[in-house]
Amino acid sequence: MPGGPARSLLTLDFPQSLAVYDDYATAQRTVDFLSDEDFPVQNCMIVGTDLKQVERITGRLTYGRVAAGGAMSGLWFGLFVGILLSFFGTGSTLAIILSTALMGVAFGLVFALAGYALTRGQRDFSSVSSVVATRYEVLVEHKVAGQARELLAKLPGALPNPFA
């Protein structure tokens, strides 16, 4: 901004709440609708609130599964290193790639099993986790809040029912 402090892309000067939704898709649909109506959407933000961590258990860990995962991970790393070395090596390209792949399998297997053994059964499952919001608030700059509310009144179900 000329003559003023730099403004962060993740802030609005005087934000006002336009609507609060239970899922991101509805909040995104709201902003998309405003965009379709030629509203200056650069004056909008979607803010996820009430964060929680969700962990989905994907399976039981056993020495066999850990060994297979370590071997596969090592194989890919070994292949990557082998391909890189084959560009600069003077020997047989196939021999370089195969030998580094086998060394990758061996190291991946050893490190994965050692790491699993060190946990001593404290975490015998695999999982994926994510931090998610439970509510999504659409904020708009105060100078265009009225315009946004008028436009959003045209979209059925976009504004939460104040009497619900």
Residue pairs with C-beta under 8 A, 6 or more apart in sequence:
1 7
7 13
10 45
12 43
12 45
12 139
12 140
12 141
13 141
13 142
14 141
14 142
14 143
15 45
15 139
15 140
15 141
15 142
16 139
16 140
16 141
16 142
16 145
17 137
17 138
17 139
18 30
18 44
18 138
18 139
18 140
18 145
18 148
18 149
18 152
19 27
19 30
19 137
19 138
19 152
19 158
19 159
19 160
20 135
20 136
20 137
20 138
20 160
21 27
21 30
21 135
21 136
21 137
21 138
21 160
22 134
22 135
22 136
23 136
24 46
24 48
24 133
24 136
26 136
26 158
27 46
27 136
27 137
27 138
28 46
29 158
30 138
30 152
30 155
30 158
31 41
31 44
31 46
31 138
33 151
33 152
33 155
33 158
34 41
34 44
34 148
34 151
34 152
35 41
37 151
37 154
39 144
39 147
39 148
39 151
40 144
43 140
43 141
43 143
43 144
44 138
44 139
44 140
44 141
44 148
45 138
45 139
45 140
46 136
46 137
46 138
46 139
47 136
47 137
47 139
48 132
48 133
48 135
48 136
49 133
49 134
49 135
49 136
49 137
50 133
50 134
50 135
51 131
51 132
51 133
51 134
52 131
52 132
52 133
52 134
53 129
53 130
53 131
53 132
54 129
54 130
54 131
54 132
55 127
55 128
55 129
56 127
56 128
56 129
57 125
57 126
57 127
58 125
58 126
58 127
58 128
59 65
59 125
59 126
60 124
60 125
60 126
61 116
61 123
61 124
61 125
61 126
62 124
63 113
63 116
65 126
66 112
66 113
66 116
67 109
67 112
67 113
69 112
70 108
70 109
70 110
70 111
70 112
70 113
71 105
71 108
71 109
71 112
72 108
73 108
73 112
74 104
74 105
74 106
74 107
74 108
74 109
74 111
74 112
75 101
75 104
75 105
75 108
76 104
77 104
77 108
78 100
78 101
78 102
78 103
78 104
78 105
78 107
78 108
79 97
79 100
79 101
79 104
81 100
81 104
82 96
82 97
82 98
82 99
82 100
82 101
82 104
83 97
85 96
85 100
86 93
86 96
86 97
89 96
140 148
149 159
152 158
152 159
153 159
